[in-house]
Amino acid sequence: MALMAVNTRCLCLFLLCTITGHSLEIKVNPPQDFEILDPGLLGYLYLQWKPPVVMDNFKECKLEYELKYRNVDSDSWKTIITRNLIYKDGFDLNKGIEGKIRTHLSEHCTNGSEVQSPWTEASYGIADEGSLGTKIQDMKCIYYNWQYLVCSWKPGKTVHSDTNYTMFFWYEGLDHALQCADYLQDNEKNVGCKLSNLDSSDYKDFFIRVNGSSKLEPIRSSYMVFQLQNIVKPLPPEFLHISVENSIDIRMKWSTPGGPIPPSCYTYEIVVREDDISWESATDKNDMKLKRRANESEDLCFFVRCKINIYCADDGIWSEWSEEECWEGYTGPDSKIIFIVPVCLFFIFLLLLLCLIVEKEDPEPTLSLHVDLNKEMYAYEETLC
């Protein structure tokens, strides 16, 4: 009996603690009216929500929101912690977008414990108009020398002959999306666009949409988003010079390309060619010293290219290769022959010229002698008479 009384008492105590624990559990509601809005800026979307319904005893607490979002085919979420009720970011509208958000209660309201609401979710996507075969192909954009942007594309695989495309762009600082004013054309069809004077457009998301039109069928739109500094293709380096010091050290110099790119933003790739051997090297400076691989090498040349380095951009496009520059100080057998041959030809030319002069002067003395002999014979005949 005593044992049963103890067990009953423990059971009652356990139930009391359980009920009390549940009654003291702190809960918070998720944000209200979470949605993803498109203001017509080609992929720059607004994620916005309203505060949750909060119990009276938590009205003085500061709320934080944990926002996660991604394109639907991405493996990872982008996470933001904020106290605001709106967040803006760029997305690839070729794919759907999904997001989720929950409320966080600050620790001083929960005695140091972490309290979060359930997630609430939202999604956004553009209705696909037109078949996939009507969408442009091979879209690529290059920001040449940090001065002007050229985008090009090919028509869709299944489009009709009357199909034509138009390009719109937007970046933060513009009031609204703008249409291209300088199209590249092929057979009177738009196949690209050139954009100049893109003021204050660096280090910002740059959004592009290419629409199509046809009288026979709808055309599917195509979207791109990138940052201009990451697609810069600079001009190749100029004024290359190569010299050899102490018969061993190769000294190479070149000038940074002209244009608005700061010299500190370049990285260089150098190819050195010594006879039949070539090797590559890299530097962030516009000069380099290397050791010769063979002291008796007869052919020593180099060329160089450049792109934007990691301190000024996340990525970049290599320039074209520069012209090849070769060392002119070599004095081996071949260079001696190159010097001797013109000298020999010059002396041969002089000898031939002298021979011609001599041949022209030989008949004149013969004629003079003939005249003199006649005179002598005439004088001799007079004497006899």
GUFI-340501 format. One line per field, with one value per residue (C-alpha): residue in three letters; chain; x, y, z. Coordinates in nm, 3 decimals. Layout:
BEGIN
nuvo: c(ALA|...) $
lumvex: c(A|...) $
u: c(X|...) $
v: c(Y|...) $
w: c(Z|...) $
***
This chain:
BEGIN
nuvo: c(MET|ALA|LEU|MET|ALA|VAL|ASN|THR|ARG|CYS|LEU|CYS|LEU|PHE|LEU|LEU|CYS|THR|ILE|THR|GLY|HIS|SER|LEU|GLU|ILE|LYS|VAL|ASN|PRO|PRO|GLN|ASP|PHE|GLU|ILE|LEU|ASP|PRO|GLY|LEU|LEU|GLY|TYR|LEU|TYR|LEU|GLN|TRP|LYS|PRO|PRO|VAL|VAL|MET|ASP|ASN|PHE|LYS|GLU|CYS|LYS|LEU|GLU|TYR|GLU|LEU|LYS|TYR|ARG|ASN|VAL|ASP|SER|ASP|SER|TRP|LYS|THR|ILE|ILE|THR|ARG|ASN|LEU|ILE|TYR|LYS|ASP|GLY|PHE|ASP|LEU|ASN|LYS|GLY|ILE|GLU|GLY|LYS|ILE|ARG|THR|HIS|LEU|SER|GLU|HIS|CYS|THR|ASN|GLY|SER|GLU|VAL|GLN|SER|PRO|TRP|THR|GLU|ALA|SER|TYR|GLY|ILE|ALA|ASP|GLU|GLY|SER|LEU|GLY|THR|LYS|ILE|GLN|ASP|MET|LYS|CYS|ILE|TYR|TYR|ASN|TRP|GLN|TYR|LEU|VAL|CYS|SER|TRP|LYS|PRO|GLY|LYS|THR|VAL|HIS|SER|ASP|THR|ASN|TYR|THR|MET|PHE|PHE|TRP|TYR|GLU|GLY|LEU|ASP|HIS|ALA|LEU|GLN|CYS|ALA|ASP|TYR|LEU|GLN|ASP|ASN|GLU|LYS|ASN|VAL|GLY|CYS|LYS|LEU|SER|ASN|LEU|ASP|SER|SER|ASP|TYR|LYS|ASP|PHE|PHE|ILE|ARG|VAL|ASN|GLY|SER|SER|LYS|LEU|GLU|PRO|ILE|ARG|SER|SER|TYR|MET|VAL|PHE|GLN|LEU|GLN|ASN|ILE|VAL|LYS|PRO|LEU|PRO|PRO|GLU|PHE|LEU|HIS|ILE|SER|VAL|GLU|ASN|SER|ILE|ASP|ILE|ARG|MET|LYS|TRP|SER|THR|PRO|GLY|GLY|PRO|ILE|PRO|PRO|SER|CYS|TYR|THR|TYR|GLU|ILE|VAL|VAL|ARG|GLU|ASP|ASP|ILE|SER|TRP|GLU|SER|ALA|THR|ASP|LYS|ASN|ASP|MET|LYS|LEU|LYS|ARG|ARG|ALA|ASN|GLU|SER|GLU|ASP|LEU|CYS|PHE|PHE|VAL|ARG|CYS|LYS|ILE|ASN|ILE|TYR|CYS|ALA|ASP|ASP|GLY|ILE|TRP|SER|GLU|TRP|SER|GLU|GLU|GLU|CYS|TRP|GLU|GLY|TYR|THR|GLY|PRO|ASP|SER|LYS|ILE|ILE|PHE|ILE|VAL|PRO|VAL|CYS|LEU|PHE|PHE|ILE|PHE|LEU|LEU|LEU|LEU|LEU|CYS|LEU|ILE|VAL|GLU|LYS|GLU|ASP|PRO|GLU|PRO|THR|LEU|SER|LEU|HIS|VAL|ASP|LEU|ASN|LYS|GLU|MET|TYR|ALA|TYR|GLU|GLU|THR|LEU|CYS) $
lumvex: c(A|A|A|A|A|A|A|A|A|A|A|A|A|A|A|A|A|A|A|A|A|A|A|A|A|A|A|A|A|A|A|A|A|A|A|A|A|A|A|A|A|A|A|A|A|A|A|A|A|A|A|A|A|A|A|A|A|A|A|A|A|A|A|A|A|A|A|A|A|A|A|A|A|A|A|A|A|A|A|A|A|A|A|A|A|A|A|A|A|A|A|A|A|A|A|A|A|A|A|A|A|A|A|A|A|A|A|A|A|A|A|A|A|A|A|A|A|A|A|A|A|A|A|A|A|A|A|A|A|A|A|A|A|A|A|A|A|A|A|A|A|A|A|A|A|A|A|A|A|A|A|A|A|A|A|A|A|A|A|A|A|A|A|A|A|A|A|A|A|A|A|A|A|A|A|A|A|A|A|A|A|A|A|A|A|A|A|A|A|A|A|A|A|A|A|A|A|A|A|A|A|A|A|A|A|A|A|A|A|A|A|A|A|A|A|A|A|A|A|A|A|A|A|A|A|A|A|A|A|A|A|A|A|A|A|A|A|A|A|A|A|A|A|A|A|A|A|A|A|A|A|A|A|A|A|A|A|A|A|A|A|A|A|A|A|A|A|A|A|A|A|A|A|A|A|A|A|A|A|A|A|A|A|A|A|A|A|A|A|A|A|A|A|A|A|A|A|A|A|A|A|A|A|A|A|A|A|A|A|A|A|A|A|A|A|A|A|A|A|A|A|A|A|A|A|A|A|A|A|A|A|A|A|A|A|A|A|A|A|A|A|A|A|A|A|A|A|A|A|A|A|A|A|A|A|A|A|A|A|A|A|A|A|A|A|A|A|A|A|A|A|A|A|A|A|A|A|A|A|A|A|A|A|A|A) $
u: c(0.000|0.281|0.446|0.122|0.081|0.432|0.373|0.043|0.208|0.489|0.240|0.041|0.358|0.466|0.128|0.134|0.479|0.379|0.066|0.256|0.535|0.292|0.113|0.442|0.564|0.629|0.497|0.511|0.314|0.468|0.456|0.132|0.063|0.407|0.430|0.678|0.599|0.731|0.750|0.840|1.218|1.314|1.394|1.439|1.168|1.019|0.967|0.736|0.522|0.332|0.410|0.264|-0.021|0.162|0.022|-0.015|0.272|0.515|0.417|0.727|0.960|1.167|1.087|1.336|1.257|1.454|1.402|1.515|1.475|1.612|1.540|1.353|1.636|1.901|2.041|2.103|1.895|2.005|1.936|1.870|1.803|1.620|1.380|1.236|0.911|1.049|1.357|1.464|1.693|1.755|1.642|1.666|1.312|1.381|1.309|1.055|1.127|1.034|1.075|0.989|0.998|0.952|0.952|1.224|1.162|1.456|1.624|1.548|1.178|1.223|1.470|1.752|1.578|1.539|1.179|1.080|0.751|0.661|0.758|0.521|0.592|0.539|0.637|0.651|0.688|0.619|0.372|0.555|0.423|0.536|0.720|1.076|1.194|1.098|1.333|1.664|1.979|2.343|2.285|2.615|2.722|3.072|3.164|3.447|3.728|3.485|3.337|3.049|2.835|2.764|2.504|2.437|2.201|2.071|1.703|1.506|1.523|1.158|1.068|0.902|1.075|0.881|1.009|1.211|1.347|1.376|1.598|1.521|1.758|1.749|1.986|1.948|1.946|1.713|1.350|1.224|1.339|1.478|1.482|1.800|1.855|2.143|2.065|2.304|2.125|2.153|1.918|1.722|1.663|1.790|2.066|2.230|2.254|2.529|2.494|2.724|2.735|2.610|2.656|2.691|2.616|2.920|2.893|2.516|2.291|2.227|1.899|1.814|1.502|1.480|1.124|1.010|0.721|0.562|0.222|0.206|0.287|0.381|0.755|0.900|1.102|1.458|1.615|1.972|2.119|2.490|2.725|2.916|3.258|3.248|3.220|3.487|3.712|4.005|4.224|4.555|4.872|5.081|5.444|5.616|5.992|6.231|6.598|6.859|7.076|7.396|7.327|7.085|6.803|6.513|6.351|6.006|5.798|5.469|5.217|4.868|4.594|4.438|4.094|3.918|4.041|4.281|4.629|4.592|4.293|4.490|4.637|4.861|4.945|5.279|5.403|5.780|5.918|6.284|6.375|6.133|6.047|5.766|5.632|5.370|5.387|5.153|5.184|4.979|5.254|5.338|5.693|5.863|6.206|6.274|6.580|6.675|6.637|6.934|7.215|7.277|6.915|6.877|6.511|6.376|6.025|5.719|5.357|5.104|4.732|4.534|4.204|4.048|4.195|4.015|4.055|3.828|3.585|3.471|3.539|3.654|3.727|4.082|4.188|4.325|4.697|4.934|5.171|5.481|5.797|6.144|6.489|6.712|7.040|7.134|7.477|7.497|7.591|7.256|7.270|7.627|7.511|7.225|7.483|7.743|7.508|7.396|7.758|7.871|7.585|7.680|8.041|7.930|7.706|8.000|8.219|7.950|7.905|8.279|8.287|8.007|8.188|8.509|8.327|8.173|8.507|8.714|8.593|8.680|9.062|9.047|8.868|9.114|9.408|9.256|9.222|9.575|9.715|9.534|9.677|10.027|9.990|9.866|10.158|10.399|10.260|10.305|10.666|10.735|10.587) $
v: c(0.000|0.240|0.167|0.238|0.568|0.677|0.586|0.772|1.078|1.070|1.032|1.332|1.538|1.441|1.537|1.868|1.954|1.863|2.078|2.367|2.341|2.357|2.651|2.842|2.765|3.087|3.102|3.366|3.390|3.409|3.733|3.812|3.858|3.749|3.800|3.847|4.146|4.238|4.617|4.567|4.606|4.291|4.074|4.316|4.192|4.304|4.054|4.214|4.119|4.256|4.209|3.904|3.913|3.944|3.873|4.174|4.072|4.070|4.401|4.575|4.310|4.379|4.135|4.004|3.818|3.536|3.547|3.273|3.282|3.125|3.036|2.707|2.506|2.627|2.392|2.667|2.939|3.297|3.398|3.747|3.856|4.190|4.403|4.568|4.469|4.463|4.329|4.381|4.169|4.055|3.722|3.524|3.537|3.250|3.037|3.051|3.211|3.083|3.235|3.167|3.377|3.335|3.556|3.562|3.691|3.873|3.688|3.945|3.871|3.495|3.468|3.390|3.107|3.101|3.138|3.119|3.103|2.847|2.932|3.105|3.073|3.255|3.199|3.390|3.298|3.444|3.263|3.119|3.262|3.095|2.768|2.716|2.706|3.073|3.193|3.351|3.137|3.193|3.522|3.675|4.019|4.173|4.507|4.622|4.804|4.917|5.162|5.009|4.697|4.470|4.193|3.949|3.658|3.420|3.378|3.089|2.753|2.739|3.103|3.226|3.462|3.766|3.731|4.019|4.088|4.392|4.436|4.623|4.693|4.834|4.893|5.074|5.447|5.435|5.530|5.253|4.993|5.136|4.993|4.958|5.250|5.103|4.755|4.527|4.385|4.100|4.105|4.384|4.167|4.262|4.024|4.239|4.573|4.823|5.035|5.329|5.593|5.361|5.611|5.477|5.121|4.943|4.707|4.681|4.412|4.480|4.333|4.250|4.115|4.025|4.012|3.888|3.963|3.772|3.786|3.406|3.303|3.437|3.458|3.356|3.622|3.570|3.727|3.792|3.946|4.020|4.292|4.485|4.476|4.095|4.081|4.339|4.252|4.498|4.597|4.407|4.556|4.789|4.898|4.573|4.572|4.288|4.296|4.060|4.155|3.973|3.724|3.544|3.769|3.844|4.181|4.239|4.556|4.673|4.954|4.918|4.958|5.298|5.365|5.415|5.098|5.182|5.024|4.852|4.652|4.445|4.100|3.971|3.639|3.621|3.361|3.349|3.166|3.064|2.866|2.570|2.602|2.820|2.873|3.086|3.317|3.564|3.895|4.194|4.436|4.560|4.425|4.096|3.937|3.574|3.355|3.228|2.857|2.837|3.094|3.014|3.049|3.206|3.309|3.496|3.648|3.710|3.825|3.915|3.952|4.094|4.089|4.250|4.111|3.981|4.313|4.495|4.222|3.869|3.757|3.888|3.811|3.786|4.042|3.938|3.857|4.143|4.148|3.935|4.122|3.968|4.048|4.219|4.192|3.839|3.811|3.442|3.295|3.373|3.737|3.766|3.624|3.872|4.151|4.016|3.938|4.300|4.421|4.165|4.254|4.619|4.555|4.333|4.613|4.858|4.622|4.580|4.955|5.009|4.749|4.926|5.257|5.106|4.947|5.280|5.466|5.215|5.321|5.691|5.647|5.426|5.696|5.959|5.742|5.688|6.059|6.127|5.862|6.017|6.352|6.208|6.033|6.353|6.548|6.283|6.301|6.678|6.643|6.405|6.644) $
w: c(0.000|0.087|-0.249|-0.436|-0.250|-0.350|-0.716|-0.722|-0.571|-0.833|-1.114|-0.994|-0.963|-1.316|-1.461|-1.274|-1.404|-1.759|-1.749|-1.590|-1.847|-2.137|-1.985|-1.953|-2.310|-2.507|-2.861|-3.133|-3.456|-3.806|-4.009|-4.190|-4.563|-4.684|-5.063|-5.350|-5.574|-5.921|-5.978|-6.346|-6.309|-6.504|-6.203|-5.914|-5.677|-5.345|-5.062|-4.807|-4.507|-4.207|-3.836|-3.664|-3.418|-3.083|-2.736|-2.506|-2.278|-2.577|-2.739|-2.604|-2.745|-3.056|-3.334|-3.587|-3.907|-4.064|-4.441|-4.680|-5.058|-5.377|-5.738|-5.740|-5.900|-5.653|-5.389|-5.132|-4.969|-4.919|-4.557|-4.422|-4.061|-4.052|-3.849|-4.160|-4.327|-4.683|-4.857|-5.221|-5.435|-5.791|-5.933|-6.254|-6.391|-6.630|-6.321|-6.042|-5.703|-5.361|-5.016|-4.654|-4.339|-3.964|-3.655|-3.387|-3.034|-2.875|-2.588|-2.316|-2.369|-2.333|-2.043|-2.285|-2.468|-2.847|-2.963|-3.329|-3.510|-3.776|-4.136|-4.374|-4.747|-5.076|-5.440|-5.767|-6.131|-6.474|-6.695|-6.994|-7.320|-7.638|-7.682|-7.563|-7.925|-7.974|-7.700|-7.809|-7.807|-7.706|-7.526|-7.413|-7.295|-7.280|-7.119|-7.347|-7.169|-6.896|-7.151|-7.347|-7.325|-7.622|-7.593|-7.875|-7.936|-8.200|-8.293|-8.146|-8.320|-8.428|-8.493|-8.812|-9.052|-8.929|-8.570|-8.429|-8.081|-7.855|-7.549|-7.226|-6.936|-6.584|-6.294|-5.964|-6.031|-6.332|-6.278|-6.504|-6.756|-7.082|-7.433|-7.636|-7.873|-8.078|-8.213|-8.398|-8.701|-8.948|-9.248|-9.079|-8.769|-8.423|-8.310|-8.044|-7.870|-7.786|-7.472|-7.397|-7.123|-6.848|-6.566|-6.209|-6.320|-6.173|-5.876|-5.913|-6.052|-6.420|-6.548|-6.909|-7.078|-7.447|-7.580|-7.918|-8.149|-8.434|-8.603|-8.613|-8.253|-7.908|-7.830|-7.495|-7.312|-7.188|-6.878|-6.761|-6.447|-6.387|-6.265|-6.529|-6.361|-6.379|-6.760|-6.854|-7.147|-7.153|-7.445|-7.479|-7.326|-7.544|-7.603|-7.513|-7.451|-7.374|-7.277|-7.133|-6.837|-6.741|-7.023|-6.789|-6.665|-6.899|-6.830|-6.983|-6.967|-7.115|-7.078|-6.937|-7.199|-7.245|-7.100|-6.767|-6.591|-6.304|-6.347|-6.009|-6.141|-6.394|-6.375|-6.655|-6.814|-6.997|-7.244|-7.300|-7.602|-7.606|-7.918|-7.919|-7.548|-7.413|-7.063|-6.889|-6.591|-6.416|-6.233|-6.118|-6.226|-6.574|-6.570|-6.490|-6.453|-6.542|-6.586|-6.929|-6.977|-7.217|-7.245|-7.612|-7.722|-8.065|-8.037|-7.732|-7.751|-7.534|-7.554|-7.285|-7.214|-6.922|-6.735|-6.426|-6.104|-5.794|-5.612|-5.858|-5.973|-5.893|-6.247|-6.583|-6.948|-7.081|-7.340|-7.676|-7.685|-7.755|-8.050|-7.999|-7.898|-7.952|-7.819|-8.077|-7.889|-7.997|-8.177|-8.264|-8.606|-8.763|-8.663|-8.803|-9.134|-9.138|-9.097|-9.344|-9.634|-9.695|-9.675|-9.932|-10.162|-10.134|-10.238|-10.526|-10.645|-10.634|-10.839|-11.102|-11.120|-11.171|-11.448|-11.630|-11.604|-11.740|-12.034|-12.128|-12.116|-12.331|-12.688|-12.639|-12.627|-12.941|-13.137|-13.022|-13.128|-13.470|-13.524|-13.411|-13.647|-13.938|-13.852|-13.833|-14.169|-14.330|-14.191|-14.315|-14.670|-14.677|-14.581|-14.867|-15.112) $
***
